[in-house]
């Protein structure tokens, strides 16, 4: 037997041994994970992060695709709430007249204190619904560990399968949807944050004995989030595909995919005027903006 063959055999044996070690390590990790405790820790962290946006602040692109149209905005976070400048509709950049009208509408909103107060109130109400759902996740489902993998940031990503727990009763109308849900959840173990939630309805879910509404079996959703920088987690994708009825007769169809990308840090002390200026000159301002953030630190 040649030396080359010996080397190949030795290399193959080494690779097999390494693979076995990795497999045993991952298997051991899976065996040592308490999925409910992991979910409880992650949901507590999600609840703690819910509420008014706190620094560091970012500017980013937000694109939403519905069945028959799409919209892309340049968005910015400020201490007074977010601002969104429409830049594309249906995959086409706004022409100068359209952009001028969109910018005037944004400016009118930005300097309307009552409109921004109402927006913050709506956000608080949405945050409360999120908190209610998060509080129910550890108890609503039976969880099993499917896999442990290394994520792009080097952290262990724990993939869990979940299904509605038999006999669990939703405490609120908002959480009724959990009674008919199954899917997968991915948790960043080191950060203790939910990186992905992928669910589908395995049965119809009725609200108010079906009088108030119904969500049909087969509806699905996907929510992804990630650390976008400086330890700040933000949603990067949301897909909703749901059908049903409202008040027994009115059809309900929700079909959308929203993606957030191109996150860039902005100073935490921006005035409304400065935020609008950054949005209106976003492409040209990226380099200047990064320098402003550096000087602020």
Backbone as CSV, one residue per row, in Angstrom:
resi,resn,N_x,N_y,N_z,CA_x,CA_y,CA_z,C_x,C_y,C_z
1,UNK,0.851,-1.184,0.000,0.000,0.000,0.000,0.891,1.239,0.000
2,UNK,0.571,2.206,-0.891,1.442,3.367,-1.043,1.288,4.328,0.127
3,UNK,2.293,5.228,0.226,2.250,6.239,1.284,1.054,7.167,1.076
4,UNK,0.713,7.432,-0.213,-0.427,8.313,-0.499,-1.725,7.721,0.031
5,UNK,-1.908,6.420,-0.192,-3.112,5.748,0.292,-3.163,5.783,1.808
6,UNK,-1.986,5.528,2.432,-1.913,5.598,3.896,-2.355,6.969,4.394
7,UNK,-1.882,8.019,3.714,-2.240,9.368,4.139,-3.734,9.617,3.984
8,UNK,-4.299,9.117,2.871,-5.737,9.300,2.655,-6.551,8.574,3.715
9,UNK,-6.125,7.366,4.043,-6.834,6.607,5.076,-6.736,7.325,6.413
10,UNK,-5.514,7.801,6.712,-5.319,8.506,7.984,-6.159,9.779,8.033
11,UNK,-6.193,10.519,6.900,-6.982,11.752,6.852,-8.464,11.456,7.013
12,UNK,-8.923,10.406,6.306,-10.336,10.019,6.406,-10.686,9.621,7.829
13,UNK,-9.811,8.843,8.466,-10.062,8.412,9.843,-10.133,9.609,10.779
14,UNK,-9.234,10.582,10.558,-9.222,11.782,11.396,-10.513,12.572,11.220
15,UNK,-10.964,12.740,9.964,-12.197,13.471,9.703,-13.398,12.786,10.332
16,UNK,-13.435,11.452,10.230,-14.530,10.698,10.848,-14.530,10.870,12.355
17,UNK,-13.323,10.847,12.935,-13.214,11.021,14.387,-13.682,12.408,14.804
18,UNK,-13.276,13.433,14.017,-13.700,14.782,14.324,-15.207,14.927,14.182
19,UNK,-15.763,14.325,13.119,-17.206,14.380,12.910,-17.945,13.734,14.071
20,UNK,-17.400,12.589,14.536,-18.032,11.897,15.649,-17.988,12.750,16.912
21,UNK,-16.845,13.439,17.124,-16.723,14.296,18.305,-17.731,15.439,18.244
22,UNK,-17.840,16.052,17.044,-18.785,17.148,16.887,-20.207,16.656,17.097
23,UNK,-20.506,15.501,16.508,-21.850,14.946,16.641,-22.180,14.648,18.100
24,UNK,-21.212,14.059,18.806,-21.436,13.754,20.218,-21.586,15.021,21.040
25,UNK,-20.790,16.058,20.672,-20.893,17.327,21.393,-22.266,17.943,21.206
26,UNK,-22.726,17.993,19.941,-24.044,18.552,19.656,-25.120,17.734,20.341
27,UNK,-24.987,16.395,20.277,-25.969,15.527,20.912,-26.002,15.792,22.409
28,UNK,-24.810,15.975,22.972,-24.736,16.265,24.399,-25.384,17.589,24.732
29,UNK,-25.162,18.598,23.857,-25.793,19.895,24.076,-27.305,19.762,24.055
30,UNK,-27.814,19.003,23.067,-29.258,18.827,22.966,-29.814,18.146,24.212
31,UNK,-29.060,17.146,24.722,-29.537,16.419,25.890,-29.551,17.292,27.132
32,UNK,-28.654,18.273,27.215,-28.526,19.087,28.420,-29.403,20.329,28.408
33,UNK,-30.134,20.574,27.340,-30.948,21.779,27.225,-32.345,21.516,27.761
34,UNK,-32.780,22.370,28.675,-34.163,22.360,29.142,-34.928,23.333,28.248
35,UNK,-35.736,22.853,27.288,-36.346,23.760,26.307,-37.294,24.780,26.934
36,UNK,-38.042,24.375,27.950,-38.982,25.312,28.564,-38.232,26.423,29.292
37,UNK,-37.155,26.050,30.006,-36.353,27.067,30.694,-35.717,28.023,29.693
38,UNK,-35.272,27.480,28.542,-34.666,28.309,27.505,-35.693,29.279,26.932
39,UNK,-36.902,28.792,26.661,-37.966,29.645,26.136,-38.365,30.699,27.162
40,UNK,-38.438,30.295,28.421,-38.815,31.262,29.462,-37.788,32.398,29.549
41,UNK,-36.509,32.048,29.513,-35.463,33.075,29.563,-35.553,33.993,28.350
42,UNK,-35.743,33.400,27.166,-35.806,34.201,25.944,-37.022,35.124,25.952
43,UNK,-38.174,34.624,26.366,-39.372,35.467,26.369,-39.248,36.579,27.403
44,UNK,-38.601,36.313,28.530,-38.369,37.375,29.516,-37.502,38.481,28.924
45,UNK,-36.493,38.081,28.148,-35.639,39.077,27.496,-36.404,39.851,26.421
46,UNK,-37.279,39.158,25.691,-38.086,39.843,24.682,-39.024,40.853,25.339
47,UNK,-39.610,40.477,26.456,-40.507,41.391,27.171,-39.731,42.606,27.668
48,UNK,-38.534,42.361,28.207,-37.707,43.465,28.707,-37.333,44.433,27.584
49,UNK,-37.201,43.917,26.369,-36.804,44.755,25.230,-37.991,45.448,24.572
50,UNK,-39.206,45.066,24.971,-40.404,45.654,24.376,-40.677,47.027,24.981
51,UNK,-41.133,47.946,24.155,-41.431,49.288,24.637,-40.847,50.328,23.720
52,UNK,-40.852,51.587,24.136,-40.296,52.654,23.298,-38.857,52.349,22.898
53,UNK,-38.528,52.663,21.656,-37.186,52.393,21.148,-36.155,53.195,21.934
54,UNK,-35.112,52.511,22.354,-34.041,53.150,23.124,-32.751,53.159,22.294
55,UNK,-31.845,54.108,22.596,-30.549,54.121,21.888,-29.815,52.798,22.111
56,UNK,-28.944,52.395,21.195,-28.568,53.136,19.988,-29.677,53.128,18.929
57,UNK,-29.768,54.228,18.169,-30.764,54.357,17.122,-30.140,54.012,15.770
58,UNK,-31.018,53.580,14.842,-30.553,53.158,13.515,-31.453,53.729,12.427
59,UNK,-30.886,53.805,11.236,-31.622,54.093,10.014,-31.548,52.829,9.158
60,UNK,-32.640,52.516,8.436,-32.666,51.258,7.684,-33.729,51.301,6.589
61,UNK,-33.655,50.336,5.694,-34.663,50.198,4.648,-35.732,49.209,5.114
62,UNK,-36.984,49.550,4.816,-38.128,48.728,5.210,-38.971,48.490,3.960
63,UNK,-39.005,47.248,3.485,-39.735,46.910,2.260,-40.856,45.929,2.582
64,UNK,-42.078,46.254,2.151,-43.230,45.388,2.388,-43.861,45.003,1.064
65,UNK,-44.072,43.699,0.899,-44.696,43.167,-0.309,-46.049,42.570,0.064
66,UNK,-47.127,43.102,-0.516,-48.451,42.510,-0.390,-48.758,41.736,-1.666
67,UNK,-49.938,41.151,-1.748,-50.265,40.347,-2.925,-50.252,41.173,-4.205
68,UNK,-50.771,42.404,-4.127,-50.945,43.185,-5.355,-50.164,44.487,-5.391
69,UNK,-49.343,44.762,-4.374,-48.548,45.984,-4.408,-47.409,45.889,-3.403
70,UNK,-46.482,46.835,-3.489,-45.343,46.843,-2.577,-44.976,48.285,-2.238
71,UNK,-44.256,48.439,-1.117,-43.855,49.759,-0.649,-42.501,49.650,0.034
72,UNK,-41.610,50.573,-0.290,-40.289,50.612,0.353,-40.081,51.985,0.970
73,UNK,-39.638,51.986,2.214,-39.369,53.244,2.898,-37.951,53.250,3.446
74,UNK,-37.445,54.448,3.638,-36.222,54.657,4.403,-36.696,55.097,5.780
75,UNK,-36.305,54.353,6.822,-36.833,54.591,8.160,-35.719,54.989,9.113
76,UNK,-36.090,55.796,10.116,-35.105,56.250,11.093,-35.734,56.254,12.484
77,UNK,-34.950,55.862,13.477,-35.395,55.854,14.863,-34.952,57.149,15.542
78,UNK,-35.836,57.721,16.366,-35.492,58.903,17.154,-36.110,58.754,18.538
79,UNK,-35.740,59.653,19.432,-36.293,59.604,20.788,-37.784,59.915,20.808
80,UNK,-38.309,60.536,19.740,-39.728,60.861,19.647,-40.510,59.822,18.849
81,UNK,-39.831,58.770,18.440,-40.490,57.739,17.639,-39.912,57.668,16.245
82,UNK,-40.368,56.695,15.481,-39.817,56.473,14.156,-40.428,57.372,13.095
83,UNK,-39.656,57.612,12.040,-40.120,58.342,10.865,-39.805,57.496,9.636
84,UNK,-40.744,57.488,8.664,-40.595,56.630,7.485,-40.820,57.441,6.217
85,UNK,-39.805,57.462,5.373,-39.888,58.200,4.108,-40.098,57.216,2.952
86,UNK,-41.232,57.319,2.271,-41.513,56.451,1.137,-40.577,56.794,-0.022
87,UNK,-39.917,55.752,-0.573,-38.999,55.990,-1.690,-39.331,55.138,-2.922
88,UNK,-40.101,54.061,-2.728,-40.480,53.203,-3.858,-41.904,52.706,-3.684
89,UNK,-42.601,52.551,-4.811,-43.905,51.900,-4.829,-43.918,50.906,-5.972
90,UNK,-44.329,49.681,-5.658,-44.422,48.628,-6.669,-43.115,48.432,-7.422
91,UNK,-41.998,48.524,-6.668,-40.688,48.279,-7.246,-40.142,49.410,-8.083
92,UNK,-40.807,50.577,-8.066,-40.383,51.709,-8.891,-40.095,52.910,-7.994
93,UNK,-38.943,53.550,-8.222,-38.616,54.756,-7.479,-39.668,55.831,-7.752
94,UNK,-40.025,56.586,-6.738,-40.962,57.689,-6.937,-40.355,58.729,-7.872
95,UNK,-41.197,59.287,-8.743,-40.697,60.369,-9.585,-40.629,61.643,-8.738
96,UNK,-40.009,62.717,-9.242,-39.818,63.925,-8.420,-41.101,64.480,-7.811
97,UNK,-42.194,64.507,-8.585,-43.457,65.034,-8.049,-44.006,64.129,-6.953
98,UNK,-43.968,62.819,-7.190,-44.446,61.872,-6.178,-43.611,61.967,-4.910
99,UNK,-42.278,62.095,-5.068,-41.398,62.182,-3.906,-41.668,63.455,-3.118
100,UNK,-41.923,64.555,-3.820,-42.210,65.823,-3.145,-43.481,65.711,-2.316
101,UNK,-44.514,65.052,-2.868,-45.768,64.892,-2.118,-45.565,63.982,-0.909
102,UNK,-44.794,62.898,-1.105,-44.523,61.984,0.006,-43.725,62.681,1.102
103,UNK,-42.759,63.490,0.715,-41.934,64.204,1.699,-42.754,65.239,2.460
104,UNK,-43.684,65.904,1.769,-44.531,66.891,2.440,-45.456,66.207,3.452
105,UNK,-45.968,65.041,3.089,-46.817,64.273,4.005,-46.022,63.836,5.234
106,UNK,-44.789,63.388,5.022,-43.927,62.987,6.138,-43.625,64.177,7.040
107,UNK,-43.299,65.319,6.435,-42.984,66.511,7.222,-44.182,66.955,8.049
108,UNK,-45.369,66.874,7.460,-46.583,67.252,8.179,-46.779,66.365,9.402
109,UNK,-46.535,65.063,9.233,-46.658,64.137,10.360,-45.579,64.401,11.404
110,UNK,-44.358,64.613,10.956,-43.220,64.747,11.870,-43.387,65.913,12.832
111,UNK,-44.014,66.996,12.364,-44.165,68.187,13.207,-45.556,68.297,13.838
112,UNK,-46.368,67.247,13.657,-47.702,67.211,14.256,-47.609,66.439,15.579
113,UNK,-47.555,67.167,16.683,-47.348,66.535,17.991,-48.475,65.571,18.349
114,UNK,-49.714,65.916,17.989,-50.835,65.057,18.311,-50.785,63.757,17.498
115,UNK,-50.428,63.869,16.226,-50.327,62.670,15.385,-49.242,61.733,15.908
116,UNK,-48.128,62.296,16.340,-47.042,61.454,16.852,-47.409,60.861,18.205
117,UNK,-48.183,61.618,19.010,-48.646,61.074,20.292,-49.559,59.865,20.050
118,UNK,-50.472,59.984,19.081,-51.380,58.877,18.764,-50.602,57.669,18.253
119,UNK,-49.566,57.928,17.475,-48.739,56.832,16.969,-48.030,56.124,18.120
120,UNK,-47.499,56.887,19.060,-46.836,56.273,20.208,-47.831,55.461,21.042
121,UNK,-49.071,55.969,21.164,-50.095,55.239,21.906,-50.434,53.919,21.205
122,UNK,-50.558,53.956,19.893,-50.826,52.726,19.138,-49.676,51.738,19.306
123,UNK,-48.453,52.248,19.328,-47.292,51.377,19.528,-47.321,50.747,20.917
124,UNK,-47.720,51.530,21.928,-47.808,50.981,23.287,-48.836,49.862,23.364
125,UNK,-49.963,50.047,22.691,-50.995,49.010,22.687,-50.505,47.745,21.983
126,UNK,-49.787,47.926,20.882,-49.206,46.771,20.185,-48.160,46.088,21.053
127,UNK,-47.361,46.881,21.756,-46.353,46.314,22.659,-47.015,45.472,23.754
128,UNK,-48.145,45.931,24.269,-48.831,45.183,25.322,-49.343,43.850,24.803
129,UNK,-49.825,43.831,23.562,-50.258,42.563,22.968,-49.074,41.616,22.808
130,UNK,-47.922,42.184,22.430,-46.714,41.360,22.303,-46.319,40.777,23.644
131,UNK,-46.358,41.592,24.690,-46.008,41.116,26.029,-46.947,39.982,26.453
132,UNK,-48.240,40.137,26.187,-49.214,39.114,26.553,-48.917,37.790,25.856
133,UNK,-48.576,37.856,24.576,-48.232,36.640,23.833,-46.951,36.014,24.371
134,UNK,-45.934,36.837,24.612,-44.665,36.322,25.109,-44.828,35.648,26.469
135,UNK,-45.654,36.212,27.320,-45.874,35.632,28.643,-46.498,34.238,28.553
136,UNK,-47.237,33.991,27.464,-47.928,32.706,27.322,-47.079,31.625,26.664
137,UNK,-46.035,32.017,25.915,-45.278,31.032,25.133,-44.697,29.879,25.958
138,UNK,-44.099,30.118,27.132,-43.509,28.975,27.853,-44.521,27.907,28.246
139,UNK,-45.765,28.317,28.506,-46.771,27.369,28.990,-47.699,26.856,27.897
140,UNK,-47.789,27.571,26.775,-48.781,27.236,25.756,-48.413,26.028,24.916
141,UNK,-47.095,25.713,24.832,-46.638,24.674,23.911,-45.838,23.586,24.621
142,UNK,-45.834,22.414,23.994,-44.863,21.374,24.322,-43.671,21.564,23.394
143,UNK,-42.460,21.563,23.964,-41.253,21.841,23.192,-40.326,20.626,23.165
144,UNK,-39.665,20.452,22.024,-38.599,19.455,21.917,-37.418,20.084,21.182
145,UNK,-36.213,19.723,21.586,-35.003,20.226,20.931,-34.763,19.422,19.662
146,UNK,-34.677,20.103,18.522,-34.435,19.442,17.247,-32.975,19.471,16.837
147,UNK,-32.297,20.599,17.134,-30.931,20.738,16.638,-30.243,21.886,17.370
148,UNK,-28.922,21.810,17.426,-28.102,22.910,17.912,-27.051,23.186,16.844
149,UNK,-27.024,24.409,16.335,-26.088,24.763,15.266,-25.386,26.065,15.615
150,UNK,-24.277,26.315,14.953,-23.525,27.541,15.161,-24.041,28.620,14.225
151,UNK,-24.402,29.767,14.787,-24.929,30.856,13.988,-23.839,31.713,13.383
152,UNK,-24.211,32.660,12.513,-23.223,33.551,11.878,-22.394,34.341,12.881
153,UNK,-22.968,34.623,14.057,-22.229,35.381,15.076,-21.410,34.492,16.001
154,UNK,-21.394,33.178,15.701,-20.635,32.239,16.516,-21.401,31.681,17.691
155,UNK,-22.604,32.186,17.946,-23.412,31.702,19.063,-24.122,30.396,18.690
156,UNK,-24.425,29.599,19.697,-25.214,28.389,19.481,-26.667,28.775,19.250
157,UNK,-27.230,28.282,18.139,-28.638,28.485,17.827,-29.383,27.195,18.110
158,UNK,-30.322,27.255,19.029,-31.076,26.070,19.428,-32.405,26.063,18.684
159,UNK,-32.625,25.018,17.897,-33.856,24.894,17.131,-34.835,24.014,17.915
160,UNK,-36.003,24.566,18.203,-37.028,23.861,18.958,-38.252,23.624,18.080
161,UNK,-38.860,22.466,18.228,-40.175,22.216,17.640,-41.216,22.440,18.731
162,UNK,-42.348,23.022,18.358,-43.389,23.238,19.363,-44.764,22.921,18.790
163,UNK,-45.672,22.558,19.687,-47.074,22.314,19.320,-47.942,22.645,20.515
164,UNK,-49.135,23.171,20.224,-50.044,23.573,21.289,-50.205,22.455,22.311
165,UNK,-50.092,22.805,23.567,-50.180,21.837,24.655,-51.639,21.436,24.880
166,UNK,-51.938,20.144,24.823,-53.318,19.701,25.057,-53.816,20.161,26.425
167,UNK,-55.015,20.720,26.432,-55.607,21.150,27.697,-55.256,22.564,28.098
168,UNK,-54.267,23.185,27.416,-53.917,24.564,27.767,-55.025,25.500,27.301
169,UNK,-55.448,26.409,28.163,-56.526,27.337,27.838,-55.979,28.754,27.785
170,UNK,-56.202,29.424,26.679,-55.688,30.781,26.495,-56.319,31.735,27.502
171,UNK,-55.500,32.558,28.165,-56.036,33.491,29.169,-56.714,34.713,28.570
172,UNK,-56.416,35.046,27.317,-56.988,36.243,26.694,-57.379,35.926,25.253
173,UNK,-58.162,36.843,24.681,-58.569,36.676,23.283,-57.346,36.686,22.368
174,UNK,-56.363,37.548,22.686,-55.173,37.660,21.841,-54.391,36.362,21.779
175,UNK,-54.425,35.582,22.844,-53.627,34.351,22.902,-54.389,33.117,22.425
176,UNK,-55.654,33.281,22.015,-56.417,32.132,21.534,-55.743,31.469,20.347
177,UNK,-55.066,32.262,19.511,-54.438,31.720,18.317,-53.402,30.658,18.666
178,UNK,-52.798,30.727,19.852,-51.776,29.766,20.244,-52.349,28.362,20.423
179,UNK,-53.657,28.252,20.670,-54.279,26.938,20.903,-54.269,26.062,19.656
180,UNK,-54.100,26.676,18.486,-54.096,25.883,17.255,-52.804,25.972,16.486
181,UNK,-51.720,26.262,17.193,-50.467,26.547,16.496,-49.406,25.484,16.745
182,UNK,-48.583,25.279,15.730,-47.399,24.434,15.832,-46.322,25.031,14.944
183,UNK,-45.075,24.607,15.158,-44.010,25.138,14.316,-42.649,24.984,14.938
184,UNK,-41.764,25.928,14.627,-40.387,25.876,15.114,-39.964,27.240,15.646
185,UNK,-39.097,27.204,16.627,-38.540,28.412,17.220,-37.029,28.240,17.284
186,UNK,-36.280,29.287,16.933,-34.820,29.268,17.016,-34.395,30.313,18.035
187,UNK,-33.596,29.893,19.011,-33.167,30.791,20.086,-31.652,30.892,20.086
188,UNK,-31.160,32.130,20.113,-29.729,32.390,20.296,-29.443,32.141,21.768
189,UNK,-28.717,31.047,22.043,-28.556,30.610,23.422,-27.758,31.605,24.255
190,UNK,-26.698,32.181,23.677,-25.860,33.108,24.431,-26.593,34.420,24.707
191,UNK,-27.283,34.935,23.701,-27.995,36.208,23.860,-29.310,36.031,24.593
192,UNK,-29.848,34.812,24.580,-31.140,34.594,25.185,-32.247,35.329,24.456
193,UNK,-32.195,35.330,23.113,-33.185,36.029,22.294,-33.740,35.079,21.241
194,UNK,-34.972,35.321,20.847,-35.622,34.524,19.809,-35.157,35.029,18.451
195,UNK,-34.446,34.189,17.714,-33.936,34.575,16.400,-34.959,34.311,15.298
196,UNK,-35.819,33.316,15.510,-36.833,33.008,14.498,-38.011,32.305,15.149
197,UNK,-39.211,32.665,14.682,-40.442,32.016,15.113,-41.237,31.715,13.858
198,UNK,-41.454,30.436,13.603,-42.085,29.984,12.373,-43.269,29.096,12.757
199,UNK,-44.480,29.605,12.574,-45.642,28.861,13.033,-46.712,28.711,11.977
200,UNK,-47.565,27.709,12.176,-48.714,27.511,11.308,-49.887,26.992,12.134
201,UNK,-51.093,27.270,11.648,-52.295,26.798,12.323,-52.621,25.396,11.830
202,UNK,-52.672,24.426,12.757,-52.998,23.057,12.360,-54.497,22.783,12.511
203,UNK,-55.252,23.805,12.938,-56.710,23.695,13.009,-57.297,25.106,12.966
204,UNK,-58.593,25.188,12.680,-59.264,26.486,12.737,-59.259,26.990,14.179
205,UNK,-59.134,28.290,14.328,-59.195,28.901,15.661,-60.320,29.927,15.647
206,UNK,-61.285,29.750,16.557,-62.441,30.642,16.619,-62.334,31.600,17.796
207,UNK,-62.907,32.778,17.612,-62.930,33.805,18.646,-64.384,34.130,18.968
208,UNK,-64.741,34.055,20.249,-66.127,34.308,20.635,-67.067,33.295,20.026
209,UNK,-66.694,31.998,20.141,-67.477,30.883,19.576,-67.708,31.052,18.076
210,UNK,-66.792,31.725,17.421,-66.898,31.913,15.982,-67.693,33.132,15.581
211,UNK,-68.325,33.771,16.549,-69.152,34.939,16.225,-68.269,36.142,15.890
212,UNK,-67.219,36.336,16.689,-66.337,37.474,16.461,-65.402,37.249,15.283
213,UNK,-64.992,35.985,15.097,-64.100,35.721,13.984,-63.521,34.329,14.003
214,UNK,-62.803,34.012,12.932,-62.163,32.703,12.816,-60.939,32.822,11.935
215,UNK,-59.853,32.165,12.346,-58.671,32.020,11.513,-58.634,30.591,10.994
216,UNK,-58.397,30.443,9.700,-58.482,29.126,9.077,-57.213,28.305,9.255
217,UNK,-57.396,27.011,9.313,-56.279,26.062,9.317,-55.378,26.327,8.113
218,UNK,-54.061,26.208,8.321,-53.104,26.400,7.242,-52.466,27.775,7.234
219,UNK,-53.029,28.711,7.991,-52.408,30.028,8.088,-51.019,29.917,8.699
220,UNK,-50.117,30.776,8.271,-48.748,30.684,8.768,-48.130,32.068,8.932
221,UNK,-47.064,32.097,9.714,-46.312,33.328,9.888,-44.858,32.985,10.157
222,UNK,-43.963,33.909,9.804,-42.536,33.777,10.085,-42.049,35.122,10.603
223,UNK,-41.380,35.113,11.729,-40.773,36.320,12.278,-39.301,36.034,12.539
224,UNK,-38.429,36.889,12.012,-36.992,36.741,12.237,-36.447,38.040,12.820
225,UNK,-35.476,37.915,13.717,-34.797,39.089,14.235,-33.329,38.749,14.475
226,UNK,-32.517,39.781,14.604,-31.073,39.578,14.738,-30.451,40.758,15.456
227,UNK,-29.229,40.538,15.934,-28.426,41.618,16.505,-27.913,42.458,15.341
228,UNK,-28.384,43.704,15.238,-28.011,44.547,14.096,-26.798,45.416,14.398
229,UNK,-26.274,45.302,15.620,-25.098,46.077,16.000,-25.236,46.659,17.386
230,UNK,-24.120,46.711,18.114,-24.092,47.261,19.466,-25.021,46.508,20.413
231,UNK,-25.248,45.224,20.135,-26.084,44.409,21.002,-27.570,44.671,20.882
232,UNK,-27.974,45.443,19.875,-29.395,45.754,19.696,-30.037,44.769,18.734
233,UNK,-31.125,44.131,19.201,-31.857,43.187,18.369,-33.048,43.898,17.736
234,UNK,-33.263,43.579,16.466,-34.384,44.186,15.757,-34.942,43.189,14.751
235,UNK,-36.243,43.276,14.517,-36.888,42.405,13.548,-36.327,42.667,12.157
236,UNK,-36.018,41.587,11.434,-35.489,41.716,10.078,-36.440,41.152,9.017
237,UNK,-37.411,40.354,9.451,-38.380,39.799,8.488,-39.663,39.418,9.209
238,UNK,-40.780,39.689,8.541,-42.085,39.259,9.057,-42.954,38.850,7.885
239,UNK,-43.382,37.604,7.875,-44.261,37.081,6.830,-45.564,36.625,7.459
240,UNK,-46.684,37.097,6.911,-48.008,36.718,7.398,-48.835,36.197,6.233
241,UNK,-49.393,35.013,6.400,-50.285,34.435,5.387,-51.454,33.800,6.129
242,UNK,-52.516,34.574,6.310,-53.653,34.147,7.120,-54.959,34.423,6.386
243,UNK,-55.917,33.513,6.549,-57.263,33.731,6.025,-58.265,33.394,7.116
244,UNK,-59.479,33.908,6.951,-60.518,33.630,7.941,-61.728,34.486,7.688
245,UNK,-62.489,34.746,8.771,-63.683,35.571,8.673,-63.805,36.437,9.913
246,UNK,-64.422,37.608,9.723,-64.713,38.511,10.824,-66.223,38.615,10.950
247,UNK,-66.744,38.506,12.174,-68.184,38.567,12.428,-68.958,37.593,11.549
248,UNK,-68.368,36.414,11.334,-68.981,35.276,10.639,-69.122,35.457,9.124
249,UNK,-69.132,36.683,8.621,-69.447,36.862,7.199,-68.370,37.585,6.407
250,UNK,-67.621,38.488,7.040,-66.653,39.297,6.302,-65.351,38.536,6.119
251,UNK,-64.938,38.275,4.860,-63.688,37.527,4.637,-62.477,38.293,5.157
252,UNK,-61.513,37.544,5.671,-60.265,38.125,6.148,-59.104,37.474,5.410
253,UNK,-58.274,38.288,4.795,-57.071,37.785,4.140,-55.909,38.703,4.488
254,UNK,-54.887,38.117,5.078,-53.666,38.851,5.401,-52.524,38.160,4.682
255,UNK,-51.871,38.867,3.774,-50.770,38.285,2.998,-49.714,39.365,2.813
256,UNK,-48.619,39.246,3.529,-47.574,40.270,3.409,-46.235,39.707,3.860
257,UNK,-45.174,40.283,3.293,-43.809,39.989,3.724,-43.072,41.304,3.864
258,UNK,-42.574,41.560,5.052,-41.842,42.784,5.341,-40.401,42.432,5.688
259,UNK,-39.469,43.131,5.072,-38.055,42.899,5.366,-37.384,44.219,5.723
260,UNK,-36.564,44.166,6.759,-35.797,45.322,7.201,-34.319,45.019,6.985
261,UNK,-33.587,45.963,6.374,-32.195,45.694,6.011,-31.396,46.991,5.982
262,UNK,-30.088,46.846,5.719,-29.187,47.992,5.564,-29.219,48.906,6.793
263,UNK,-29.020,48.319,7.950,-29.059,49.080,9.198,-27.784,49.914,9.350
264,UNK,-27.954,51.209,9.658,-26.824,52.108,9.891,-27.084,52.905,11.159
265,UNK,-26.125,53.002,12.057,-26.341,53.756,13.295,-26.461,55.248,13.026
266,UNK,-27.279,55.911,13.843,-27.428,57.368,13.771,-27.260,57.933,15.176
267,UNK,-26.899,59.204,15.299,-26.757,59.807,16.626,-28.053,59.704,17.433
268,UNK,-27.934,59.583,18.740,-29.109,59.402,19.596,-29.802,60.710,19.937
269,UNK,-29.196,61.849,19.592,-29.769,63.154,19.963,-30.284,63.927,18.758
270,UNK,-30.722,63.224,17.715,-31.217,63.885,16.512,-32.489,64.681,16.801
271,UNK,-32.574,65.866,16.274,-33.829,66.619,16.295,-34.701,66.099,15.152
272,UNK,-35.971,66.498,15.161,-36.862,66.100,14.070,-36.333,66.602,12.730
273,UNK,-35.873,67.850,12.711,-35.346,68.421,11.466,-34.138,67.646,10.975
274,UNK,-33.257,67.269,11.879,-32.063,66.513,11.489,-32.432,65.123,10.975
275,UNK,-33.423,64.490,11.626,-33.858,63.168,11.179,-34.453,63.235,9.784
276,UNK,-35.268,64.260,9.531,-35.847,64.429,8.193,-34.756,64.682,7.157
277,UNK,-33.759,65.456,7.520,-32.667,65.742,6.590,-31.897,64.476,6.251
278,UNK,-31.645,63.644,7.254,-30.946,62.382,6.991,-31.760,61.490,6.056
279,UNK,-33.073,61.444,6.265,-33.916,60.632,5.400,-33.911,61.146,3.973
280,UNK,-33.973,62.453,3.814,-34.048,63.038,2.484,-32.722,62.962,1.735
281,UNK,-31.660,62.776,2.485,-30.336,62.691,1.848,-29.630,61.405,2.288
282,UNK,-30.404,60.339,2.438,-29.875,59.128,3.078,-28.660,58.556,2.374
283,UNK,-28.693,58.449,1.076,-27.572,57.818,0.380,-26.311,58.658,0.494
284,UNK,-26.467,59.982,0.344,-25.302,60.860,0.419,-24.828,61.040,1.866
285,UNK,-25.769,60.866,2.808,-25.444,61.170,4.201,-24.836,60.000,4.958
286,UNK,-24.806,58.824,4.361,-24.333,57.649,5.098,-22.928,57.872,5.660
287,UNK,-22.014,58.340,4.819,-20.631,58.527,5.273,-20.548,59.600,6.360
288,UNK,-21.257,60.729,6.171,-21.232,61.795,7.173,-21.863,61.330,8.478
289,UNK,-22.927,60.559,8.355,-23.648,60.076,9.522,-22.761,59.167,10.378
290,UNK,-22.026,58.282,9.744,-21.140,57.387,10.483,-20.063,58.174,11.228
291,UNK,-19.582,59.251,10.611,-18.586,60.082,11.263,-19.172,60.809,12.467
292,UNK,-20.448,61.238,12.344,-21.121,61.919,13.462,-21.289,60.970,14.640
293,UNK,-21.636,59.718,14.345,-21.792,58.724,15.398,-20.450,58.481,16.087
294,UNK,-19.368,58.416,15.293,-18.045,58.183,15.869,-17.660,59.310,16.809
295,UNK,-17.941,60.578,16.403,-17.597,61.726,17.239,-18.416,61.757,18.519
296,UNK,-19.647,61.246,18.441,-20.528,61.275,19.613,-20.062,60.310,20.701
297,UNK,-19.395,59.236,20.324,-19.008,58.204,21.279,-17.874,58.694,22.176
